Amino acid sequence: MSITRLLNHGLMLISPVVLVRLLSVQDFGRYREFLLYTTVLLSFAALGISHSLLRFIPSRPELKWRYVEQTVALTFASSVLVTGVALLLDTVLEGRVLGEFAWPAALYVLLFVNLDFWEALWLAERRSFAVLGYTTGRLIARMLTVITAAALSGQVRVIVWSLVCMEAVRLTISFISWRRRVQPVTADTTGALREQLSYCLPFGGSMVIASFNRSIGSLFVAKMMGPVALAHYAIGTYLQPVITVLRNSLSDVLLPEMVARHREPDEDRLLLFRRTTVVIAILLIGAAILLARFAEILVITLFSEEYRPAVAILQIYVLVFARESLDFGVPLRAINRTTPILRSNVVAIILNVGLVLLLLPLWGLMGAVIAFVLSRLIEGAYLGWQTMRAYQVPLSQLAPWKDLGKVVIAAALAAVVLYGDLWTEWLGLLGALLGGATFIVAFATMLLLFRVPEAMELLRRIRSPSAES
C-alpha cells in the first residue's frame, strides 16, 4: 500500500509542477482556491462512510454487499445535502462562500464522492493490487485532464469544467461495474444500518473536522491575503499527502487486522498497533528530515523562483510528521470507540482557528502554518490520553517509547551526512538525490546497529523472502 500511494503521490506532484509553468501565480492560486473549496466540501459529503467498510467487512464478510449498498445510499444523501447547503449559503452571501466557481465546485463534489467505495472495499478484502490499478488509473486520468486543459486553453475555468466532465465519466463506469458485481445478501441484516450509522457519525464527523482543520490555514490565507499568497501556501504544504501516503497506507491495513482479532484480548491488538507505530515513525521521520534539508532546492527547481516564500512554510510544516507517527485513531476505531476521535478534532480546530486569528496578522503565511502544527501536536496528546483510557493502559504501555527513541536518535545521527553545502551548492538537484540516498543508507544502518525490532524483521525478510511472519 505504501508503494501504491507513493506512486500516486509522485504522479499527483507532476500536475502542479507543470501547471505553475502554464499558469501565472495568480491563476494557479485561483485554481488552488477551487481545489480548496472542493476539498472541504468533499470531506463533509464523504463523512468517512466508505472508510467504514474497513471496519465492518472484515467482521461480517457475509454482509459485504449490504454494507456497500448502505455506503452508496448514505454517501448520496450526504453529498446532496452538503452541496445543497453550500450553494444556498453562497447565494445568500452573494458568492462569498465558494467564489467564482460555485456551481462547478458543487457538481464536481457530487460526481467525485459518489460510488467511490472501491478502494475501501478492496482494502477490506486485502486486494492491494486492485487498489493500485484503481487509484493510479484515476489519478493519471485526472492529471492528464488538468494538464491538457491548461496547455490548450490556459484558462482556469476550462480546467475546472474539464475535471467535472472527467468525474462524470468515472461515475458512469463505476456505476456499471458496481451493478455487474453486486450480489444478493441472504444473511440476516438486522441492525446493519444502525451499526454502520453509529460508527460513521462520530468517526465521519472527526474526519470532516480533521480535513477542515487542515484547510483552515488555506481558507484564511485565501480570504485575507488573496490567490497569490494562497499559491505560495499551497506549495509549502503540498507535500502533506506524504503523511497520508506513508501513515494511512499502513493504518488502513492495520485496522482490518485489529478488527479481525476481536476475540483476542485488547492487549494483543494494542501490541500490533505498537509494532506498526515504529514502522510509521521510521518512514515519516526519515521523510521529514529529507524534506526539511532539501526544501529550498526542491521548491525552486520544481516550482520556480517565484515560489521561494514556500520554502520556510515547508520546513515548518514537516514538524507535523512527528505527530502523525502516532495514529491513535486506529486502536480506537478497532473497538468502535470513535467519539474520542471526534472530540480530539474539535479541540484541534478550535485551537487552530484561535491561533490563526492571532498569528496570521502578525507573521503572515508563517503564522498560518505554525498555528496548524501546534493544533495538531495538542490534538495528538489529547487523543493519546483517550486511547490510554479506552484500553486501560499506562503511558509507558501506550507506545514503544524506547524503540521510538532509538528511531529518533538514529535519524539524528544519520542526518549528519547531510551537513554542509556539498549536496546542494555544488551538485544541485542531483546532490539532493544523492544526499537523500546516502541518508537512507546511514539511517538504515543506524537502525540495525540499535537493533530496532522492525528494522531487524525487515532485514530478515529481505534475506529470506519466503519466511513466515
C-alpha positions in Angstrom: 0.0 0.0 0.0 2.9 2.4 0.7 4.3 1.8 -2.7 0.9 2.2 -4.3 0.3 5.5 -2.7 3.8 6.8 -3.1 3.5 6.2 -6.8 0.2 8.0 -6.8 1.7 10.9 -4.9 4.5 11.1 -7.3 2.0 11.4 -10.2 0.0 13.9 -8.2 3.1 16.1 -7.8 3.6 16.3 -11.6 0.4 18.3 -12.0 1.4 21.4 -10.0 4.9 21.2 -11.4 3.5 21.5 -14.9 0.7 24.0 -14.0 3.0 26.6 -12.4 4.7 26.8 -15.8 1.4 27.0 -17.8 -0.4 29.4 -15.5 0.5 32.7 -13.8 0.9 32.7 -10.0 -2.4 34.5 -9.8 -4.2 31.9 -11.9 -2.5 29.0 -10.1 -3.8 30.5 -6.9 -7.4 30.7 -8.4 -7.1 27.0 -9.4 -5.9 26.1 -5.9 -8.8 28.0 -4.4 -11.2 25.9 -6.4 -9.5 22.7 -5.1 -9.6 24.1 -1.6 -13.3 24.6 -1.6 -14.0 21.2 -3.2 -11.7 19.5 -0.7 -13.6 21.0 2.2 -17.0 20.1 0.6 -15.7 16.6 -0.2 -14.8 15.9 3.4 -18.3 16.9 4.6 -20.0 15.0 1.8 -18.0 11.8 2.2 -18.4 11.8 6.0 -16.0 8.8 6.3 -18.8 6.5 5.1 -16.7 4.5 2.7 -13.9 4.0 5.3 -16.5 2.2 7.5 -16.1 -0.8 5.1 -12.7 -1.3 6.6 -14.4 -1.8 10.0 -17.4 -3.9 9.0 -16.5 -6.2 6.1 -13.7 -8.0 8.0 -16.0 -8.5 11.0 -19.0 -9.7 8.9 -17.9 -10.6 5.4 -21.2 -12.3 4.6 -22.9 -8.8 4.6 -20.3 -7.3 2.3 -22.7 -6.1 -0.4 -25.2 -5.0 2.1 -22.7 -2.6 3.7 -21.7 -1.5 0.2 -25.3 -0.7 -0.7 -25.7 1.2 2.5 -22.5 3.1 1.8 -23.8 4.2 -1.6 -27.1 5.3 -0.2 -25.7 7.2 2.7 -23.0 8.9 0.6 -25.6 10.1 -1.9 -27.8 11.5 0.8 -24.9 13.2 2.5 -23.4 14.7 -0.7 -26.7 16.1 -1.9 -27.4 17.7 1.5 -23.9 19.2 1.7 -23.7 20.7 -1.8 -27.3 22.0 -1.5 -26.5 23.8 1.7 -23.2 25.2 0.3 -24.9 26.6 -2.8 -27.7 28.1 -0.6 -25.1 29.8 1.6 -23.2 31.0 -1.4 -26.3 32.5 -2.9 -27.4 34.2 0.4 -23.9 35.6 0.9 -23.6 36.8 -2.7 -20.8 34.5 -3.7 -18.5 35.0 -0.7 -18.5 31.2 0.2 -17.5 29.4 -2.9 -16.4 32.3 -5.1 -16.4 32.3 -8.8 -16.6 28.5 -9.2 -19.7 27.7 -7.1 -21.6 25.6 -9.5 -18.7 23.6 -11.0 -17.4 23.0 -7.4 -20.8 21.6 -6.3 -21.1 19.4 -9.4 -17.5 18.2 -9.0 -18.1 17.2 -5.4 -21.3 15.3 -6.3 -19.6 13.4 -9.1 -16.3 12.8 -7.2 -17.7 11.4 -3.9 -20.5 9.1 -5.1 -19.8 5.5 -6.0 -16.2 5.9 -4.7 -16.2 2.9 -2.3 -13.8 0.7 -4.4 -10.6 1.5 -2.6 -12.0 0.8 0.9 -13.8 -2.4 -0.4 -10.6 -3.8 -1.9 -8.5 -2.9 1.2 -11.0 -4.7 3.4 -10.6 -7.7 1.1 -6.8 -7.3 1.1 -6.7 -6.8 -2.7 -3.8 -4.2 -2.7 -3.1 -4.6 -6.4 -6.7 -3.8 -7.3 -6.3 -0.6 -5.2 -3.1 0.2 -7.2 -4.8 -0.1 -10.5 -7.9 1.9 -9.5 -6.2 4.8 -7.7 -3.4 5.1 -10.2 -5.7 5.0 -13.2 -8.0 7.6 -11.7 -5.1 9.9 -10.8 -3.5 9.6 -14.3 -6.8 10.5 -15.9 -7.2 13.5 -13.6 -3.7 14.7 -14.2 -3.9 14.4 -17.9 -7.2 16.2 -18.0 -5.9 19.1 -16.0 -2.6 19.4 -17.9 -4.2 19.1 -21.3 -6.9 21.7 -20.5 -4.3 24.1 -19.2 -2.0 23.6 -22.2 -4.7 24.1 -24.7 -6.6 26.9 -23.1 -4.6 28.5 -20.3 -7.8 29.3 -18.6 -8.8 28.2 -15.1 -12.5 27.9 -16.0 -11.7 25.4 -18.8 -9.6 23.3 -16.4 -12.4 23.2 -13.8 -15.1 22.2 -16.2 -12.8 19.5 -17.7 -12.4 18.0 -14.3 -16.2 17.9 -13.9 -16.6 16.1 -17.2 -13.9 13.6 -16.3 -15.6 12.7 -13.0 -18.9 12.3 -14.8 -17.2 9.6 -17.0 -15.7 8.0 -13.9 -19.1 7.9 -12.1 -20.7 6.2 -15.1 -18.0 3.5 -15.3 -18.2 2.9 -11.5 -22.0 2.5 -11.6 -21.8 -0.1 -14.4 -19.1 -2.0 -12.5 -21.0 -1.9 -9.3 -24.2 -3.2 -10.8 -22.4 -6.1 -12.5 -20.6 -7.2 -9.3 -23.3 -6.7 -6.7 -24.8 -9.9 -5.2 -27.9 -10.5 -3.2 -27.4 -10.9 0.6 -29.1 -13.8 2.2 -27.8 -13.4 5.7 -29.6 -11.6 8.4 -29.1 -7.8 8.0 -30.9 -6.7 11.2 -29.2 -3.8 12.8 -26.6 -3.4 9.9 -27.7 0.1 9.0 -27.9 1.2 12.6 -24.5 -0.2 13.4 -22.9 1.5 10.4 -24.5 4.8 11.2 -23.4 4.6 14.8 -19.9 4.2 13.6 -19.9 6.7 10.7 -21.5 9.7 12.5 -18.7 10.2 15.1 -15.9 8.9 13.0 -17.1 10.7 9.9 -17.5 13.8 11.9 -14.0 13.5 13.2 -12.7 13.1 9.6 -14.7 16.1 8.5 -13.2 18.2 11.3 -9.7 16.9 10.7 -9.9 17.7 7.0 -11.4 21.1 7.7 -8.7 21.7 10.2 -6.0 21.1 7.6 -7.8 23.6 5.3 -8.2 26.4 7.9 -4.9 28.0 7.2 -5.6 27.9 3.4 -9.1 29.3 3.9 -7.9 32.3 6.0 -5.0 32.9 3.6 -7.3 32.9 0.6 -9.9 35.2 2.2 -7.4 37.6 3.9 -4.3 37.6 1.6 -5.6 36.6 -1.9 -4.7 34.0 -4.5 -1.0 34.7 -4.8 -0.4 34.1 -1.1 -2.6 31.0 -1.4 -0.4 29.7 -4.2 2.7 30.1 -2.0 1.0 28.5 0.9 -0.4 25.6 -1.2 3.1 24.8 -2.5 4.6 25.0 1.0 2.1 22.5 2.3 1.6 20.5 -0.9 3.7 17.6 0.4 1.2 17.0 3.2 -0.1 13.9 1.3 3.2 12.3 2.1 1.8 11.8 5.6 -1.3 10.2 4.1 0.7 8.0 1.9 3.2 6.7 4.5 0.9 6.6 7.5 -2.6 5.8 6.2 -1.3 3.1 3.9 -0.2 1.2 7.0 -3.1 2.3 9.2 -5.7 1.2 6.6 -4.1 -2.3 6.5 -3.7 -2.4 10.3 -7.4 -1.6 11.1 -8.9 -4.7 9.4 -6.3 -6.9 11.1 -7.1 -5.5 14.5 -10.8 -5.9 13.9 -10.3 -9.5 12.7 -8.6 -10.2 16.1 -11.6 -9.0 18.0 -11.8 -12.3 20.0 -8.3 -11.7 21.4 -7.5 -9.6 24.5 -7.2 -5.9 23.9 -3.5 -6.1 24.9 -2.8 -8.3 21.8 -4.4 -5.8 19.5 -2.5 -2.9 21.0 0.7 -4.9 20.6 0.1 -5.0 16.8 -0.6 -1.2 16.9 2.7 -0.6 18.8 4.7 -2.5 16.2 3.1 -0.6 13.3 3.8 2.7 15.1 7.5 2.1 14.9 7.3 1.4 11.2 5.3 4.6 10.6 7.8 6.6 12.7 10.8 5.3 10.6 9.1 6.3 7.4 7.8 9.7 8.5 10.8 10.9 10.5 13.1 9.9 7.7 10.9 11.8 5.1 10.7 14.8 7.4 14.5 15.2 7.7 15.0 14.9 3.9 12.2 17.4 3.1 13.4 19.9 5.6 17.0 19.7 4.5 16.3 19.9 0.7 13.2 22.2 0.9 14.8 25.1 -1.0 16.3 23.1 -3.9 13.0 21.1 -4.3 10.7 24.2 -4.3 12.9 26.3 -6.5 13.6 23.5 -9.0 10.1 22.1 -9.2 8.1 25.3 -8.9 10.5 28.1 -9.9 12.0 31.1 -8.1 8.5 32.8 -7.8 7.6 30.3 -5.1 10.6 30.8 -2.8 8.3 32.0 0.0 7.0 28.4 0.2 10.4 27.1 1.4 10.1 28.3 5.0 6.5 27.1 5.1 7.5 23.6 4.1 10.4 23.4 6.6 8.0 24.2 9.5 5.2 22.0 8.2 7.4 18.9 8.4 7.1 19.1 12.2 3.6 17.6 11.7 5.3 14.4 10.7 6.4 13.7 14.3 2.7 14.0 15.5 1.4 11.8 12.7 3.8 8.9 13.6 1.3 8.1 16.4 -2.1 7.3 14.8 -4.1 6.7 17.9 -7.3 6.7 15.9 -6.7 3.1 14.7 -6.9 1.3 18.0 -10.0 3.4 19.0 -11.7 2.6 15.7 -10.9 -1.1 16.1 -13.1 -1.2 19.3 -15.7 1.1 17.8 -14.8 4.0 20.1 -14.9 6.8 17.6 -16.4 9.6 19.8 -13.0 10.4 21.3 -11.6 10.9 17.8 -14.4 13.4 17.1 -13.7 15.3 20.4 -10.0 15.5 19.7 -10.6 17.0 16.3 -12.9 19.6 17.8 -10.1 20.5 20.2 -7.7 20.8 17.2 -9.9 23.0 15.1 -10.8 25.4 18.0 -7.1 25.8 18.7 -6.2 26.2 15.0 -8.8 28.9 14.4 -7.8 30.8 17.5 -4.1 30.6 16.7 -4.6 31.6 13.0 -6.6 34.6 14.0 -3.8 35.6 16.4 -0.7 34.7 14.3 -1.7 35.3 10.7 -1.9 39.1 11.1 1.5 39.1 12.9 3.5 36.6 10.8 1.5 36.1 7.6 1.9 32.7 6.0 4.3 31.6 8.7 1.7 32.2 11.3 -0.9 30.1 9.5 1.4 27.0 9.3 2.6 27.4 12.9 -1.0 27.5 14.1 -1.7 24.2 12.3 1.4 22.5 13.7 0.6 23.5 17.3 -3.0 22.4 17.0 -2.1 19.0 15.7 0.5 18.4 18.4 -2.0 19.3 21.2 -4.7 17.2 19.5 -2.4 14.2 19.3 -1.6 14.4 23.1 -5.4 14.5 23.9 -6.1 11.5 21.6 -3.3 9.6 23.2 -4.8 10.2 26.6 -8.2 9.0 25.3 -6.6 5.8 24.0 -5.0 5.1 27.4 -8.4 5.4 29.0 -10.1 3.2 26.4 -7.5 0.4 26.7 -6.8 1.0 30.4 -3.1 1.1 30.0 -0.5 3.5 31.5 1.5 5.9 29.3 4.5 3.5 29.4 2.5 0.8 27.6 0.7 3.1 25.1 3.5 3.1 22.6 7.0 1.6 22.3 8.7 4.7 23.6 12.2 3.0 23.8 12.1 1.9 20.2 10.7 5.2 19.1 13.5 7.0 20.9 16.0 4.8 19.0 14.4 5.8 15.7 14.8 9.5 16.6 18.4 9.1 17.6 19.2 7.0 14.6 17.7 9.7 12.3 19.6 12.5 14.1 22.9 10.7 13.7 22.2 9.8 10.1 21.4 13.4 9.3 25.0 14.3 9.9 25.8 13.1 6.4 23.5 15.9 5.1 25.6 18.7 6.7 27.4 21.2 4.5 27.0 22.8 1.1 28.2 19.9 -0.9 24.9 18.4 -1.7 23.0 21.4 -3.0 25.5 24.2 -3.6 27.8 22.1 -5.7 25.6 19.4 -7.1 22.1 21.0 -7.2 19.1 18.7 -7.6 21.4 15.7 -8.3 23.1 16.4 -5.0 19.7 16.3 -3.2 19.0 12.9 -4.8 22.5 11.6 -3.9 22.3 13.1 -0.4 18.9 11.5 0.2 20.2 8.1 -0.9 23.2 8.5 1.4 20.9 9.5 4.3 18.7 6.5 3.8 21.6 4.1 3.9 23.0 5.7 7.0 19.6 5.7 8.7 19.0 2.0 7.9 22.5 1.2 9.2 21.9 3.0 12.5 18.5 1.3 12.9 20.2 -2.1 12.6 23.0 -1.1 14.9 20.4 0.0 17.5 18.6 -3.3 16.9 15.2 -1.8 16.3 13.0 -4.9 16.1 11.1 -3.7 13.0 14.3 -3.0 11.1 15.7 -6.4 12.1 12.5 -8.0 10.9 12.7 -6.2 7.5 16.3 -7.3 7.1 15.3 -10.9 7.9 12.5 -10.8 5.3 14.9 -9.4 2.7 17.3 -12.2 3.3 14.6 -14.8 3.4 11.5 -13.6 1.4 9.6 -16.8 1.9 9.9 -16.7 5.7 6.6 -16.5 7.6 5.9 -13.7 10.0 
